[in-house]
Amino acid sequence: MECVQKYLDNLSQFRAADLSQCQTTLVFGLGAVGGAFILLRALTFVRVLLSLFVLPGKPLKSFGPSGSWAVITGASDGLGKEFAFQIARAGFNLVLVSRTESKLIALADEIKTKNPSLQTKILAMDFAKNDNADYEKLKTLVQGLDVSILVNNVGRSHSIPVPFNETPEDEIADIITINCHGTLRVTQLITPGMIERKRGLILTMGSFGGLVPTPLLATYSGSKAFLQHWSSALGAELEPYGITVQLLQAHLITSAMSKIRKPTLTVPTPKAWVSTALSKIGRNGGSPHYTYTSSPYFSHGIMAWFITCVMGVFSKRVLGINKSMHESIRKRALKKAEREKGKKAL
């Protein structure tokens, strides 16, 4: 019996020692995993900082010779207009596409005044109509041109933040038709020539509304999320042909769409934002986890990194903050509309 008791005591000691060793191994293992996670996040942030502040992008001239062409949609206002000015300064001829012909004529004249040697072509088309005849006109207009750059800038958001169930049907249709159908159809017209020449650049305007699900802008948010995945897939398809595809993520910018006039640290002017975007082509900026995507402006890039890498784009906290912000915007917009209605009644 004494032998049996000693055996049991020894076995108990061995089990205690094994358990203690397992606990120690588990603690060290969890610590190693946690340390690796923190290190990975730190390295990702370093990459973001290098991309935003240090490393240059590909120069525009690497995508086509001087005198080749750039097609810009939504060209008559805001970001599109600024893309036209800055790409023209880089020596590219321009095909300017937008809804209002008078604005396009004025823009083309201004560009010619500043860049007398450049050529411009214009096409007034309403992307909301999705008219086959308009796309045939665009096809004819670019036929035979060496189009090196395409800027998919045309887009529409909601007039004010609105619950999905209250969104007018025509507004839903216009957002999907302009943001999705328009971008796809123009790109499908331009890419065959780029593939044949084995070079080119396709820039598509994304949005934080596509990066983060955005309550009260549900249709717009969904359309931009669609462009996010479409652009990444397109980038993988076209890269073997020497074509660079990049979705450009932007937060708020002073524009008619955002209804913000005064620039701040986080709300740049179109000129500042476009200048940064064109200087960072091929860099991810603050979007290291999305292929063929960039958040080029420094404050937007840091916000994008924090949302995607720290908080998580689908977290309830992020959705709650986003929802509260747009509920506040909607409230102010409705009050303003009520005041203006009262003034007209007087």
Salt bridges, closest charged atoms under 4 A:
ASP77 OD2 - LYS103 NZ 3.11
GLU110 OE2 - LYS114 NZ 3.25
ASP146 OD1 - ARG197 NE 3.05
ASP146 OD2 - ARG199 NH2 2.67
GLU166 OE1 - ARG330 NH2 3.25
GLU171 OE1 - ARG156 NH2 3.47
GLU171 OE2 - HIS158 ND1 2.85
ASP174 OD2 - ARG156 NH1 2.85
GLU327 OE2 - LYS323 NZ 2.55
